[in-house]
Amino acid sequence: MMSMGIKKENAIYGDNITIMTYMRFEEVEPWADTFNTVAHKNERGQTYAAFKKEKAEIIIDELEKKFPNIRDCIQDYYTSSPLSYRDYIGTNRGSMYGYAKDVNKSMQSFISPKTKIDNLLFTGQSLNMHGILGVTISGVITCSELLGQDYLLEKIIAANQPEKLEN
Ligand SMILES: Cc1cc2nc3c(=O)[nH]c(=O)nc-3n(C[C@H](O)[C@H](O)[C@H](O)COP(=O)(O)OP(=O)(O)OC[C@H]3O[C@@H](n4cnc5c(N)ncnc54)[C@H](O)[C@@H]3O)c2cc1C
């Protein structure tokens, strides 16, 4: 996945590109016992830096197939791996989108917003769907447990029809 972002709303050209691709946690297993964030700086070591550089170069090679000579236009690049996601957002084995669901065992990978402990509820990307929209839907599902689905949906619909809310 590749996306380009502009710095300001009125800018015409983007000056950065974000590229995401798959990586298995096993690939970063040799450095699994290291922890590194901006707040808690620790080096993962030279082998890790070399590993990330090798991966980045493979991606840039692929990019060059679509955009010849783009390598020469790159001022700098930054990389993150499943270890970055694990250390920053606390996801299991650095997963990007929460727990994997198994379509063949849907009930085994279903996480309920309600737990067996009173007043302990779950929400977020592992519950239902990942992504900004997905976690918003998860939020509605979790709040429905507390407020009741009909009541909450009525409120949401009314909020989108301001004239009804006034009445
Ligand atoms: C690089 C990247 C790019 C993405 N791009 C997009 C995109 O373009 N569009 C899109 O829709 N989605 C995108 N996503 C997915 C989206 O960001 C996630 O699905 C969404 O943020 C998940 O929301 P969440 O609230 O479930 O979890 P998170 O946003 O991960 O929030 C969980 C929070 O819990 C905190 N936490 C973890 N463990 C603990 C603990 N023990 N104690 C206290 N706090 C803890 C974490 O620090 C974090 O702040 C992207 C994800 C990544 C990693």
The ligand as an SDF file (V2000), in Angstrom:
LIG
                    3D

 53 58  0  0  0  0  0  0  0  0999 V2000
    1.0740    2.2780   10.3140 C   0  0  0  0  0  0  0  0  0  0  0  0
   -0.4280    2.1520   10.4020 C   0  0  0  0  0  0  0  0  0  0  0  0
   -1.2030    2.8370    9.4750 C   0  0  0  0  0  0  0  0  0  0  0  0
   -2.5850    2.7550    9.5180 C   0  0  0  0  0  0  0  0  0  0  0  0
   -3.3230    3.4430    8.5980 N   0  0  0  0  0  0  0  0  0  0  0  0
   -4.6580    3.4170    8.6730 C   0  0  0  0  0  0  0  0  0  0  0  0
   -5.4490    4.1750    7.7410 C   0  0  0  0  0  0  0  0  0  0  0  0
   -4.9300    4.8960    6.8650 O   0  0  0  0  0  0  0  0  0  0  0  0
   -6.8010    4.1100    7.8480 N   0  0  0  0  0  0  0  0  0  0  0  0
   -7.4230    3.3500    8.7970 C   0  0  0  0  0  0  0  0  0  0  0  0
   -8.6520    3.3240    8.8380 O   0  0  0  0  0  0  0  0  0  0  0  0
   -6.6870    2.6260    9.6860 N   0  0  0  0  0  0  0  0  0  0  0  0
   -5.3310    2.6460    9.6450 C   0  0  0  0  0  0  0  0  0  0  0  0
   -4.6010    1.9080   10.5620 N   0  0  0  0  0  0  0  0  0  0  0  0
   -5.3130    1.0800   11.5340 C   0  0  0  0  0  0  0  0  0  0  0  0
   -5.8390    1.9220   12.6840 C   0  0  0  0  0  0  0  0  0  0  0  0
   -4.8250    2.8230   13.1270 O   0  0  0  0  0  0  0  0  0  0  0  0
   -6.2140    0.9770   13.8470 C   0  0  0  0  0  0  0  0  0  0  0  0
   -7.1130   -0.0280   13.3850 O   0  0  0  0  0  0  0  0  0  0  0  0
   -6.8790    1.7560   14.9850 C   0  0  0  0  0  0  0  0  0  0  0  0
   -6.0610    2.8290   15.4160 O   0  0  0  0  0  0  0  0  0  0  0  0
   -7.1270    0.8390   16.1710 C   0  0  0  0  0  0  0  0  0  0  0  0
   -7.7410    1.5830   17.1970 O   0  0  0  0  0  0  0  0  0  0  0  0
   -7.8360    0.9950   18.6460 P   0  0  0  0  0  0  0  0  0  0  0  0
   -8.4580    2.0630   19.4910 O   0  0  0  0  0  0  0  0  0  0  0  0
   -8.4720   -0.3650   18.6390 O   0  0  0  0  0  0  0  0  0  0  0  0
   -6.3250    0.7250   19.0930 O   0  0  0  0  0  0  0  0  0  0  0  0
   -5.0950    1.7340   19.1820 P   0  0  0  0  0  0  0  0  0  0  0  0
   -5.3130    2.9590   18.3730 O   0  0  0  0  0  0  0  0  0  0  0  0
   -3.8880    0.8790   18.9290 O   0  0  0  0  0  0  0  0  0  0  0  0
   -5.1610    2.1710   20.7080 O   0  0  0  0  0  0  0  0  0  0  0  0
   -4.7660    1.3140   21.7510 C   0  0  0  0  0  0  0  0  0  0  0  0
   -4.1230    2.1750   22.8130 C   0  0  0  0  0  0  0  0  0  0  0  0
   -3.9000    1.3810   23.9740 O   0  0  0  0  0  0  0  0  0  0  0  0
   -2.6260    1.7020   24.4930 C   0  0  0  0  0  0  0  0  0  0  0  0
   -2.1620    0.5640   25.2930 N   0  0  0  0  0  0  0  0  0  0  0  0
   -1.7500   -0.6560   24.8650 C   0  0  0  0  0  0  0  0  0  0  0  0
   -1.4300   -1.4290   25.9040 N   0  0  0  0  0  0  0  0  0  0  0  0
   -1.6350   -0.6890   27.0130 C   0  0  0  0  0  0  0  0  0  0  0  0
   -1.4880   -0.9490   28.4020 C   0  0  0  0  0  0  0  0  0  0  0  0
   -1.0680   -2.1190   28.8550 N   0  0  0  0  0  0  0  0  0  0  0  0
   -1.7920    0.0440   29.2520 N   0  0  0  0  0  0  0  0  0  0  0  0
   -2.2420    1.2460   28.8190 C   0  0  0  0  0  0  0  0  0  0  0  0
   -2.4020    1.5440   27.5120 N   0  0  0  0  0  0  0  0  0  0  0  0
   -2.1120    0.5770   26.6280 C   0  0  0  0  0  0  0  0  0  0  0  0
   -1.7690    1.9770   23.2700 C   0  0  0  0  0  0  0  0  0  0  0  0
   -0.6440    2.7520   23.6160 O   0  0  0  0  0  0  0  0  0  0  0  0
   -2.7540    2.7310   22.3790 C   0  0  0  0  0  0  0  0  0  0  0  0
   -2.7350    4.1130   22.6110 O   0  0  0  0  0  0  0  0  0  0  0  0
   -3.2190    1.9650   10.5300 C   0  0  0  0  0  0  0  0  0  0  0  0
   -2.4320    1.3000   11.4830 C   0  0  0  0  0  0  0  0  0  0  0  0
   -1.0550    1.3810   11.4280 C   0  0  0  0  0  0  0  0  0  0  0  0
   -0.2240    0.6500   12.4620 C   0  0  0  0  0  0  0  0  0  0  0  0
  1  2  1  0
  2  3  1  0
  2 52  2  0
  3  4  2  0
  4  5  1  0
  4 50  1  0
  5  6  2  0
  6  7  1  0
  6 13  1  0
  7  8  2  0
  7  9  1  0
  9 10  1  0
 10 11  2  0
 10 12  1  0
 12 13  2  0
 13 14  1  0
 14 15  1  0
 14 50  1  0
 15 16  1  0
 16 17  1  0
 16 18  1  0
 18 19  1  0
 18 20  1  0
 20 21  1  0
 20 22  1  0
 22 23  1  0
 23 24  1  0
 24 25  2  0
 24 26  1  0
 24 27  1  0
 27 28  1  0
 28 29  2  0
 28 30  1  0
 28 31  1  0
 31 32  1  0
 32 33  1  0
 33 34  1  0
 33 48  1  0
 34 35  1  0
 35 36  1  0
 35 46  1  0
 36 37  1  0
 36 45  1  0
 37 38  2  0
 38 39  1  0
 39 40  1  0
 39 45  2  0
 40 41  1  0
 40 42  2  0
 42 43  1  0
 43 44  2  0
 44 45  1  0
 46 47  1  0
 46 48  1  0
 48 49  1  0
 50 51  2  0
 51 52  1  0
 52 53  1  0
M  END
$$$$
